[in-house]
Amino acid sequence: MRAAATFPGAGKGVESAQKGMKLPVEILTPKDVLAILDQCKDTVTGIRDRALITVMYRSGPASARGTRPATEGCGPTYLAGGHVIRGRR
C-alpha cells in the first residue's frame, strides 16, 4: 500500500513549511570544499557533481567579481550542508 503523500494531487494547495525560509550564507574554507569533494563518488554523476562544485567554488561570489550572477532574478548559488542550492527571492 502506498503512502498518502505519493498519490497524485497530494499536498495540493498546502504551502511548503520551508516557504520564505532564508538559509544563512556560509563561506566555505578550502578544507570544507575538499571534504565535500571527497564525498562525491567515482560515478558519472559524482564526477559531474565534483566539476560543478569546483567551478562554483573557484568562481567565487558574484559580488567579489563586480558582476551580476548568471542566474539574475533567481538569487546567488550557495553550498549549504554539502548540497548545492539556489537562493530564491
C-alpha positions as CSV (number, residue, x, y, z in Angstrom):
1,M,0.0,0.0,0.0
2,R,1.3,3.4,-1.0
3,A,1.7,6.3,1.5
4,A,-0.9,9.1,1.0
5,A,1.8,11.6,0.0
6,T,2.6,9.5,-3.1
7,F,-0.8,9.9,-4.7
8,P,-1.3,12.5,-7.4
9,G,-2.5,15.8,-6.1
10,A,-1.4,15.0,-2.5
11,G,-0.5,18.3,-0.7
12,K,-2.1,20.4,-3.4
13,G,-2.9,23.8,-2.1
14,V,-0.8,23.3,1.0
15,E,2.1,25.8,1.4
16,S,5.6,24.3,2.0
17,A,6.8,24.6,5.5
18,Q,10.1,26.0,4.1
19,K,8.4,28.8,2.1
20,G,10.1,32.1,2.9
21,M,12.8,30.5,4.9
22,K,16.2,32.0,4.3
23,L,19.4,30.0,4.9
24,P,22.4,31.8,6.4
25,V,25.3,32.4,4.0
26,E,28.2,30.2,4.8
27,I,31.7,31.0,3.5
28,L,33.5,27.7,2.9
29,T,37.2,27.2,3.5
30,P,39.3,25.2,1.1
31,K,39.3,22.4,3.7
32,D,35.5,22.4,3.7
33,V,35.3,22.2,-0.1
34,L,37.8,19.3,-0.2
35,A,35.6,17.4,2.4
36,I,32.6,17.9,0.1
37,L,34.5,16.8,-3.0
38,D,35.7,13.7,-1.2
39,Q,32.0,12.7,-0.7
40,C,31.5,12.6,-4.5
41,K,31.5,9.1,-5.8
42,D,33.5,7.9,-8.8
43,T,30.4,7.6,-11.0
44,V,29.2,9.7,-13.9
45,T,27.0,11.8,-11.6
46,G,29.8,12.0,-8.9
47,I,32.3,13.3,-11.5
48,R,29.7,15.8,-12.7
49,D,28.9,17.0,-9.2
50,R,32.6,17.4,-8.4
51,A,33.1,19.5,-11.6
52,L,30.1,21.7,-10.7
53,I,31.2,22.3,-7.1
54,T,34.8,23.1,-8.3
55,V,33.6,25.6,-10.9
56,M,31.2,27.3,-8.4
57,Y,33.9,27.5,-5.7
58,R,36.6,28.8,-8.0
59,S,34.3,31.5,-9.5
60,G,33.7,33.0,-6.0
61,P,30.8,35.1,-5.0
62,A,29.4,37.4,-7.8
63,S,29.8,40.5,-5.6
64,A,33.5,39.9,-5.4
65,R,33.8,39.8,-9.2
66,G,31.8,43.0,-9.5
67,T,29.3,41.4,-11.9
68,R,25.8,40.1,-11.7
69,P,25.1,36.5,-11.0
70,A,24.4,34.3,-14.1
71,T,21.0,33.4,-12.6
72,E,19.9,37.0,-12.3
73,G,16.5,37.3,-10.7
74,C,16.8,33.9,-9.0
75,G,19.5,34.9,-6.5
76,P,23.0,33.6,-5.9
77,T,24.1,30.0,-5.7
78,Y,25.4,28.7,-2.3
79,L,26.8,25.5,-0.9
80,A,25.0,24.6,2.3
81,G,25.3,21.3,4.2
82,G,27.1,19.6,1.3
83,H,24.1,20.3,-1.1
84,V,24.0,22.7,-4.0
85,I,21.0,25.0,-3.7
86,R,19.9,28.1,-5.5
87,G,18.8,31.2,-3.5
88,R,15.3,32.4,-4.2
89,R,13.6,35.7,-3.7
